[in-house]
Amino acid sequence: MRFQFSNFRSRLLLNGSVLLTLALVVANSVLAQDTIPVPGPPRSVSIPAVKESKLKNGLTVAVIEKTNNPLVTVQLLVRAGASNETIRKAGLANIAASMLTKGTKTRSAEQIAEQMEFLGGSINSGGGWNNSAVTIGITSDKLEQAMAIMSDVALEPSFKGEELDLLKSQSIDELKFSLTQPGFLANYVGSVYTNGEHPAGGTPASLESLSVSDVQQFYSKNFNPANAVLIFTGDVSAAKANSLAETYFSKWISNDRIVTNMSATTAGTVASKDIVRRILVVDMPNSGQASVNYVKAIYGLGRKSADYYSSSVLNSLLGGGYSSRLNQEIRIKRGLSYGAGSGFAWRDGRTNFATRTQTKNESAAQVAELVIAELKRLGETTAAADELNPRKAVLTGGFGRNLETTGGLGGALGELYSFGISTGELNKYVGNVNAVTDANVKDFAIRHLNGGDIIIVGDYTAFKDDLAKRFPNMKIDVVKVDELNIESPTLRKSDIP
């Protein structure tokens, strides 16, 4: 009995020692978290040269060969998208591009999907603001079979009425649901109210209005080999890629039309010394949360601008990740949101800037004030190296990781072709980001970020008084969500001409 007790006591002492050791380890770990690790030295990114050629019909063929794995991504990119449609036909570019995989003259939508699945690959199509694309991902040994399907989809679409009706119905249902979400609705309204554009995904009315004739006309006008580039990335040689392009795309006949991007490059935006020009509230009673956004259209600053790199570093500093200033102030320090961020949407000759976050309705006005304070700080102070360098590392690290995949590499190359930028820019990215100084960031903020709009979507009754108190000299424009119509000059259904 004594032996058993002694053994029990020994185990107790041993367990207590282990628990004490664990407690010390946890305590040291907590203390260690107070010291942010210093980022390592910048890593270079070396991308193989782009091998470019042209078919006789004007189609550009671009190839980056990477043989470290047997995968290939092929993207047919057409330089036409939502910028080439009107608000009355908003969503047409995406619908037209999406219809390409919904059937051809020899294959049904089901056959296209089944044949690509049998090959172990994928095929997708769709349209954004600046371009439209068909993309396949496939192993290199099945590339030729996949290219046959891809060319059929891109060059011989059937545009069947029943497929269009189904796609429209799905798109409208998805959009109507999205419009009940404060964050989505804020972006939707901001595209018109601030940016002078239209939602690239369309409106319920515009999507409903689309006909087979609309789709066919958009396709015939904009899908032109002289206005397109066929991008190969992965385990394929330039010789093989050019041979496949010739076999499957040389029959594509050019319509000799020069397609131009319809994005506005100038506008009558009044210069402002103040951060906020207007405040718009879309009143959504009983919404679970409020979406708080700062939106600014910046004209004369296109993707080709040298300021692109300053803007990228600024965005990383302000709202480009968990450690960014907005997230630090709004989420980490105050617990007012699950996350806050910012971003630029690039066009030809302009860019749209926005911050975004969601919070409880009662704190919407406070969050708006915090966002403005952070925007002001960008132009009033300079960032120290121990803050700026890690934010640069986030950019260059993400860039390098993205280019490790054939899809990411093809997407980066496609962006350059969309804006007419030299493909050599890929190998300059890391150096250009690291060359940005704190003075560049401050100068960019002073020149470009003033005079935007605060857009809040939420239950106005919950933050009405606080908003008026925090912004006593600002007129607050309030639109009831049931009255909202973005085709109206005042955003109200009652004021549609």
PLY file of the C-alpha trace (Angstrom):
ply
format ascii 1.0
element vertex 497
property float x
property float y
property float z
element edge 496
property int vertex1
property int vertex2
end_header
0.00 0.00 0.00
2.87 2.33 0.82
4.46 1.54 -2.52
1.27 2.41 -4.35
0.98 5.70 -2.51
4.59 6.57 -3.20
4.12 5.75 -6.86
1.01 7.90 -7.00
2.87 10.80 -5.35
5.72 10.47 -7.86
3.33 10.60 -10.76
1.64 13.64 -9.23
4.95 15.45 -8.88
5.92 14.49 -12.41
2.61 15.71 -13.87
2.89 18.91 -11.90
6.37 19.48 -13.32
5.07 18.89 -16.84
2.18 21.30 -16.29
4.56 23.95 -14.93
6.82 23.51 -17.94
3.87 23.84 -20.32
2.69 26.97 -18.50
6.14 28.54 -18.87
6.23 27.66 -22.57
2.80 29.25 -23.13
3.80 32.34 -21.16
6.99 32.75 -23.16
5.05 32.29 -26.41
2.62 35.02 -25.41
5.49 37.36 -24.57
7.21 36.47 -27.83
4.14 37.57 -29.78
4.80 41.14 -28.66
7.86 41.21 -30.92
6.97 41.11 -34.60
9.46 39.01 -36.57
11.65 40.95 -38.96
10.94 39.98 -42.59
13.72 38.21 -44.43
15.56 39.73 -47.38
13.47 40.31 -50.52
13.39 37.30 -52.83
13.79 37.76 -56.54
11.31 36.30 -58.98
12.66 35.09 -62.31
10.09 34.36 -64.98
11.03 32.76 -68.30
10.83 35.07 -71.29
7.49 35.28 -73.05
7.74 33.88 -76.57
5.29 35.77 -78.74
4.13 35.29 -82.32
1.13 36.12 -84.51
-1.09 34.09 -86.79
-2.01 35.49 -90.21
-5.48 36.42 -88.92
-3.92 38.70 -86.28
-4.25 36.43 -83.24
-1.35 36.93 -80.84
0.11 33.73 -79.35
2.11 34.06 -76.12
3.95 31.20 -74.41
5.74 30.84 -71.07
7.24 27.38 -70.72
7.51 25.84 -67.23
8.37 22.16 -67.16
8.43 21.54 -63.41
5.04 19.80 -63.57
2.94 18.34 -66.42
0.19 20.97 -66.36
-0.83 23.56 -68.93
-3.20 26.51 -68.70
-4.46 28.03 -71.95
-6.40 31.27 -71.93
-8.05 32.90 -74.91
-8.33 36.51 -73.83
-10.44 39.02 -75.78
-9.93 42.71 -75.04
-13.61 43.52 -74.58
-15.78 43.29 -71.50
-18.36 45.18 -69.49
-16.79 48.47 -70.56
-18.21 47.75 -74.01
-21.83 47.54 -72.86
-24.39 50.08 -71.63
-26.25 50.15 -68.33
-29.43 49.10 -70.16
-27.61 45.94 -71.22
-25.41 45.58 -68.13
-24.16 42.04 -67.71
-24.15 41.35 -71.45
-20.37 40.81 -71.69
-20.34 38.21 -68.93
-23.47 36.48 -70.24
-22.09 36.36 -73.80
-18.76 34.92 -72.65
-20.44 32.47 -70.27
-22.68 31.24 -73.10
-19.63 29.99 -75.01
-19.43 26.86 -72.84
-23.21 26.31 -73.01
-23.16 24.63 -76.40
-21.68 24.74 -79.90
-22.90 23.64 -83.30
-21.60 20.11 -82.63
-21.53 19.81 -78.81
-24.15 20.41 -76.14
-23.30 22.03 -72.80
-23.40 18.58 -71.19
-21.06 17.12 -73.79
-18.56 19.94 -73.35
-18.49 19.39 -69.58
-18.35 15.60 -69.87
-15.57 15.58 -72.47
-13.39 17.94 -70.45
-14.03 15.91 -67.31
-13.08 12.71 -69.16
-9.78 14.34 -70.07
-9.24 15.26 -66.43
-9.32 18.98 -67.21
-11.51 22.05 -66.74
-12.98 24.72 -68.98
-14.42 28.06 -67.91
-15.56 31.23 -69.60
-16.77 34.64 -68.47
-16.35 38.37 -68.79
-15.04 41.11 -66.50
-14.81 44.86 -66.91
-11.72 44.93 -69.16
-11.84 41.61 -70.99
-13.57 38.30 -71.66
-11.91 34.90 -71.64
-12.14 31.16 -72.19
-9.69 29.17 -70.06
-8.73 25.50 -69.92
-6.53 23.66 -67.44
-5.22 20.29 -68.55
-2.28 17.89 -68.29
0.19 18.30 -71.13
-0.47 14.84 -72.58
-4.15 15.72 -73.13
-3.54 19.25 -74.42
-4.41 18.66 -78.07
-7.77 17.04 -77.28
-8.63 19.90 -74.93
-7.63 22.50 -77.54
-10.11 20.96 -79.99
-12.90 21.52 -77.47
-11.66 25.01 -76.62
-11.58 26.18 -80.23
-15.06 24.74 -80.84
-16.38 26.62 -77.81
-14.71 29.90 -78.79
-15.36 29.85 -82.54
-18.60 27.90 -83.00
-20.99 28.84 -80.17
-24.66 28.01 -80.79
-26.21 30.59 -78.41
-29.35 28.52 -77.89
-32.35 30.33 -76.48
-33.07 27.72 -73.81
-29.50 27.90 -72.52
-29.67 31.69 -72.40
-32.96 31.57 -70.49
-31.47 29.17 -67.96
-28.32 31.25 -67.51
-30.36 34.45 -67.14
-32.61 32.83 -64.55
-29.65 31.61 -62.51
-27.90 34.99 -62.77
-30.99 36.94 -61.73
-31.67 34.65 -58.75
-28.07 34.98 -57.60
-28.12 38.75 -58.07
-31.39 39.23 -56.19
-30.00 37.33 -53.24
-26.73 39.29 -53.34
-28.67 42.55 -53.29
-29.99 41.64 -49.84
-26.39 41.67 -48.53
-25.17 45.11 -47.34
-21.60 44.65 -48.59
-22.61 43.64 -52.10
-25.24 46.38 -52.31
-22.71 49.04 -51.29
-20.40 48.04 -54.17
-23.37 47.85 -56.53
-24.50 51.39 -55.70
-20.96 52.78 -55.59
-20.29 51.69 -59.17
-22.88 54.21 -60.35
-23.01 56.82 -57.59
-19.25 57.40 -57.36
-17.55 55.70 -60.29
-19.99 56.68 -63.03
-20.08 53.10 -64.34
-22.58 50.28 -64.06
-22.41 46.94 -62.25
-20.49 44.53 -64.50
-22.75 41.71 -63.35
-25.85 43.54 -64.51
-29.10 44.57 -62.88
-32.23 42.41 -62.59
-33.89 44.49 -65.32
-30.90 44.51 -67.68
-30.33 40.77 -67.34
-33.99 40.06 -68.01
-33.87 42.17 -71.17
-30.99 40.26 -72.79
-31.88 38.37 -75.95
-30.10 35.88 -78.18
-29.72 38.71 -80.67
-27.94 40.87 -78.05
-25.51 38.04 -77.29
-24.83 37.30 -80.95
-24.20 40.98 -81.73
-21.80 41.40 -78.80
-19.92 38.28 -79.85
-19.68 39.17 -83.54
-18.55 42.72 -82.79
-16.00 42.01 -80.07
-14.68 38.47 -80.54
-12.06 39.13 -83.17
-8.63 37.45 -83.52
-6.96 40.82 -84.01
-8.42 41.83 -80.63
-7.35 38.66 -78.81
-4.36 36.79 -77.39
-3.95 33.06 -76.87
-1.81 32.50 -73.77
-0.07 29.20 -72.99
1.63 28.70 -69.61
3.14 25.47 -68.32
4.53 22.27 -69.79
4.39 23.19 -73.47
7.05 24.44 -75.86
6.60 27.50 -78.02
6.81 25.31 -81.13
4.05 23.02 -79.86
1.86 25.94 -78.76
2.19 27.71 -82.10
1.38 24.49 -83.95
-1.79 24.02 -81.86
-2.78 27.66 -82.34
-2.37 27.32 -86.08
-4.35 24.07 -86.19
-7.29 25.21 -84.09
-7.48 29.00 -84.44
-6.18 29.92 -87.90
-9.71 29.46 -89.30
-10.95 32.29 -87.07
-11.79 35.09 -89.51
-11.05 38.67 -88.54
-13.93 41.13 -88.87
-11.45 44.02 -89.29
-13.16 46.01 -86.54
-11.02 47.86 -84.04
-12.58 47.48 -80.61
-11.93 50.30 -78.17
-12.41 50.27 -74.43
-15.36 52.48 -73.53
-14.22 53.32 -69.98
-14.22 57.04 -69.38
-10.74 58.47 -68.88
-11.76 61.95 -67.82
-14.56 63.34 -65.72
-15.57 66.56 -64.05
-14.65 65.52 -60.52
-14.15 68.62 -58.41
-10.79 68.83 -56.66
-11.19 68.69 -52.90
-9.00 69.34 -49.89
-11.34 67.24 -47.76
-11.29 63.48 -47.67
-15.08 63.15 -47.88
-17.11 64.84 -50.62
-20.51 63.21 -49.99
-22.20 60.74 -47.65
-24.82 58.35 -49.01
-26.88 56.02 -46.84
-28.93 53.20 -48.31
-31.43 52.51 -45.55
-31.94 48.75 -45.14
-34.20 48.26 -42.10
-33.47 45.22 -39.92
-30.20 44.45 -41.70
-27.96 42.26 -39.60
-24.96 44.52 -40.18
-23.98 47.77 -41.84
-21.48 47.98 -44.69
-19.22 51.03 -44.47
-17.25 52.03 -47.58
-15.12 54.87 -48.84
-15.22 55.06 -52.66
-13.19 57.27 -54.98
-12.86 57.26 -58.78
-9.36 58.40 -59.77
-9.19 59.71 -63.33
-6.06 60.01 -65.44
-4.36 57.17 -63.55
-4.48 54.00 -65.62
-2.82 50.63 -65.11
0.14 51.75 -67.26
0.96 54.59 -64.87
4.23 54.50 -62.94
2.09 55.35 -59.91
0.71 51.80 -60.06
3.48 50.58 -57.76
3.06 53.43 -55.27
-0.67 52.68 -55.16
0.01 48.98 -54.59
2.27 49.64 -51.61
-0.18 52.22 -50.24
-3.00 49.71 -50.50
-0.97 47.02 -48.75
-0.25 49.48 -45.96
-3.84 50.69 -45.65
-6.02 47.65 -46.25
-4.11 44.85 -47.93
-4.22 42.13 -45.31
-4.61 41.22 -41.66
-1.76 43.48 -40.47
-2.90 46.51 -42.50
-3.84 49.73 -40.75
-7.58 49.49 -41.33
-7.76 45.96 -39.95
-5.54 46.90 -37.04
-7.70 49.86 -36.05
-11.15 48.47 -36.73
-10.85 44.77 -35.96
-7.82 44.12 -33.80
-7.85 47.18 -31.53
-11.60 47.78 -31.27
-13.33 44.55 -32.28
-15.80 46.43 -34.46
-15.59 44.11 -37.46
-14.38 40.71 -38.60
-12.18 42.44 -41.17
-11.48 45.65 -43.06
-9.64 46.15 -46.33
-9.17 48.23 -49.45
-8.38 47.83 -53.13
-7.99 49.37 -56.58
-9.98 48.27 -59.65
-7.96 49.24 -62.73
-9.25 50.54 -66.05
-7.71 52.20 -69.12
-6.83 55.70 -67.98
-8.47 55.48 -64.55
-8.88 53.38 -61.41
-11.59 52.94 -58.80
-10.45 52.92 -55.19
-12.51 51.65 -52.26
-12.24 50.64 -48.63
-14.68 48.09 -47.26
-15.80 46.73 -43.91
-18.91 45.54 -42.14
-19.88 46.28 -38.56
-22.91 46.27 -36.30
-25.34 49.01 -37.24
-24.78 50.92 -34.01
-21.06 51.41 -34.77
-21.38 52.34 -38.46
-20.72 56.06 -37.91
-17.72 55.33 -35.67
-16.23 53.02 -38.28
-16.73 55.65 -41.00
-14.81 58.12 -38.82
-12.00 55.59 -38.28
-11.69 54.97 -42.03
-11.41 58.71 -42.70
-8.79 59.08 -39.98
-6.64 56.38 -41.59
-6.98 57.97 -45.03
-5.91 61.31 -43.58
-2.93 59.72 -41.85
-1.62 58.46 -45.19
-1.27 62.02 -46.46
-0.17 63.64 -43.21
2.55 61.27 -41.99
5.16 58.99 -43.47
5.38 55.28 -42.79
8.42 54.02 -40.91
10.59 51.38 -42.56
9.64 48.74 -39.97
6.01 49.10 -41.09
6.50 49.70 -44.81
8.99 46.91 -45.55
6.77 44.09 -44.26
3.88 45.44 -46.34
6.11 45.36 -49.44
7.08 41.80 -48.53
3.39 40.85 -48.48
3.07 42.11 -52.06
6.20 40.51 -53.46
5.63 37.26 -51.60
2.06 36.99 -52.86
3.20 37.82 -56.37
5.84 35.09 -56.33
3.46 32.47 -54.93
0.80 33.33 -57.50
3.23 32.77 -60.35
4.08 29.29 -59.10
0.85 27.98 -60.66
0.19 27.90 -64.39
-3.18 29.55 -63.82
-1.70 32.38 -61.77
1.06 32.95 -64.31
-1.45 33.01 -67.16
-3.67 35.44 -65.26
-0.79 37.83 -64.60
0.22 37.72 -68.25
-3.39 38.24 -69.32
-3.63 41.39 -67.23
-0.63 42.88 -69.01
-2.08 42.07 -72.44
-5.45 43.56 -71.42
-3.80 46.92 -70.78
-1.18 46.82 -73.53
1.72 46.59 -71.08
5.04 44.98 -72.01
5.31 41.39 -70.80
8.78 42.25 -69.49
6.97 44.01 -66.65
6.56 40.66 -64.87
10.27 40.47 -64.07
10.33 44.11 -62.95
7.51 43.79 -60.41
9.58 42.93 -57.32
12.15 45.64 -58.00
9.49 48.26 -58.70
7.62 47.46 -55.49
10.78 47.56 -53.37
11.76 50.91 -54.93
8.63 52.62 -53.55
9.47 54.98 -50.67
7.42 56.33 -47.79
7.47 59.70 -49.59
5.96 58.09 -52.71
3.10 56.67 -50.65
2.41 59.99 -48.93
2.55 61.89 -52.22
0.11 59.46 -53.85
-2.36 59.85 -51.00
-2.22 63.65 -51.15
-2.72 63.75 -54.92
-5.36 61.08 -55.34
-7.36 60.06 -52.28
-9.23 63.22 -51.31
-12.79 63.95 -52.44
-14.37 60.49 -52.25
-17.72 59.32 -50.94
-18.73 57.49 -47.79
-21.40 54.92 -48.66
-23.16 53.12 -45.80
-25.75 50.38 -46.29
-27.55 49.40 -43.11
-30.38 50.12 -40.69
-30.30 53.92 -40.64
-32.36 54.24 -37.44
-29.56 52.54 -35.51
-26.84 55.03 -36.48
-28.73 58.13 -37.67
-28.05 60.29 -34.60
-24.42 59.22 -34.24
-23.75 59.89 -37.93
-25.19 63.40 -37.65
-23.14 64.03 -34.51
-19.85 62.87 -36.02
-20.41 64.65 -39.36
-22.32 67.82 -38.36
-21.40 69.81 -41.48
-22.14 67.10 -44.06
-25.41 66.65 -45.90
-26.44 63.02 -45.63
-28.36 61.67 -48.61
-30.64 58.80 -47.57
-32.26 56.40 -50.03
-34.68 53.72 -48.85
-33.64 50.32 -50.16
-37.17 49.71 -51.51
-36.89 52.95 -53.49
-33.45 52.23 -54.91
-32.94 52.16 -58.68
-29.44 52.75 -60.01
-30.73 53.79 -63.44
-32.27 56.87 -61.87
-30.14 60.05 -61.65
-31.11 60.31 -57.96
-30.99 56.54 -57.34
-34.73 56.64 -56.64
-37.45 54.83 -58.58
-39.73 57.83 -58.28
-37.27 60.04 -60.18
-36.76 57.88 -63.29
-37.31 60.14 -66.32
0 1
1 2
2 3
3 4
4 5
5 6
6 7
7 8
8 9
9 10
10 11
11 12
12 13
13 14
14 15
15 16
16 17
17 18
18 19
19 20
20 21
21 22
22 23
23 24
24 25
25 26
26 27
27 28
28 29
29 30
30 31
31 32
32 33
33 34
34 35
35 36
36 37
37 38
38 39
39 40
40 41
41 42
42 43
43 44
44 45
45 46
46 47
47 48
48 49
49 50
50 51
51 52
52 53
53 54
54 55
55 56
56 57
57 58
58 59
59 60
60 61
61 62
62 63
63 64
64 65
65 66
66 67
67 68
68 69
69 70
70 71
71 72
72 73
73 74
74 75
75 76
76 77
77 78
78 79
79 80
80 81
81 82
82 83
83 84
84 85
85 86
86 87
87 88
88 89
89 90
90 91
91 92
92 93
93 94
94 95
95 96
96 97
97 98
98 99
99 100
100 101
101 102
102 103
103 104
104 105
105 106
106 107
107 108
108 109
109 110
110 111
111 112
112 113
113 114
114 115
115 116
116 117
117 118
118 119
119 120
120 121
121 122
122 123
123 124
124 125
125 126
126 127
127 128
128 129
129 130
130 131
131 132
132 133
133 134
134 135
135 136
136 137
137 138
138 139
139 140
140 141
141 142
142 143
143 144
144 145
145 146
146 147
147 148
148 149
149 150
150 151
151 152
152 153
153 154
154 155
155 156
156 157
157 158
158 159
159 160
160 161
161 162
162 163
163 164
164 165
165 166
166 167
167 168
168 169
169 170
170 171
171 172
172 173
173 174
174 175
175 176
176 177
177 178
178 179
179 180
180 181
181 182
182 183
183 184
184 185
185 186
186 187
187 188
188 189
189 190
190 191
191 192
192 193
193 194
194 195
195 196
196 197
197 198
198 199
199 200
200 201
201 202
202 203
203 204
204 205
205 206
206 207
207 208
208 209
209 210
210 211
211 212
212 213
213 214
214 215
215 216
216 217
217 218
218 219
219 220
220 221
221 222
222 223
223 224
224 225
225 226
226 227
227 228
228 229
229 230
230 231
231 232
232 233
233 234
234 235
235 236
236 237
237 238
238 239
239 240
240 241
241 242
242 243
243 244
244 245
245 246
246 247
247 248
248 249
249 250
250 251
251 252
252 253
253 254
254 255
255 256
256 257
257 258
258 259
259 260
260 261
261 262
262 263
263 264
264 265
265 266
266 267
267 268
268 269
269 270
270 271
271 272
272 273
273 274
274 275
275 276
276 277
277 278
278 279
279 280
280 281
281 282
282 283
283 284
284 285
285 286
286 287
287 288
288 289
289 290
290 291
291 292
292 293
293 294
294 295
295 296
296 297
297 298
298 299
299 300
300 301
301 302
302 303
303 304
304 305
305 306
306 307
307 308
308 309
309 310
310 311
311 312
312 313
313 314
314 315
315 316
316 317
317 318
318 319
319 320
320 321
321 322
322 323
323 324
324 325
325 326
326 327
327 328
328 329
329 330
330 331
331 332
332 333
333 334
334 335
335 336
336 337
337 338
338 339
339 340
340 341
341 342
342 343
343 344
344 345
345 346
346 347
347 348
348 349
349 350
350 351
351 352
352 353
353 354
354 355
355 356
356 357
357 358
358 359
359 360
360 361
361 362
362 363
363 364
364 365
365 366
366 367
367 368
368 369
369 370
370 371
371 372
372 373
373 374
374 375
375 376
376 377
377 378
378 379
379 380
380 381
381 382
382 383
383 384
384 385
385 386
386 387
387 388
388 389
389 390
390 391
391 392
392 393
393 394
394 395
395 396
396 397
397 398
398 399
399 400
400 401
401 402
402 403
403 404
404 405
405 406
406 407
407 408
408 409
409 410
410 411
411 412
412 413
413 414
414 415
415 416
416 417
417 418
418 419
419 420
420 421
421 422
422 423
423 424
424 425
425 426
426 427
427 428
428 429
429 430
430 431
431 432
432 433
433 434
434 435
435 436
436 437
437 438
438 439
439 440
440 441
441 442
442 443
443 444
444 445
445 446
446 447
447 448
448 449
449 450
450 451
451 452
452 453
453 454
454 455
455 456
456 457
457 458
458 459
459 460
460 461
461 462
462 463
463 464
464 465
465 466
466 467
467 468
468 469
469 470
470 471
471 472
472 473
473 474
474 475
475 476
476 477
477 478
478 479
479 480
480 481
481 482
482 483
483 484
484 485
485 486
486 487
487 488
488 489
489 490
490 491
491 492
492 493
493 494
494 495
495 496
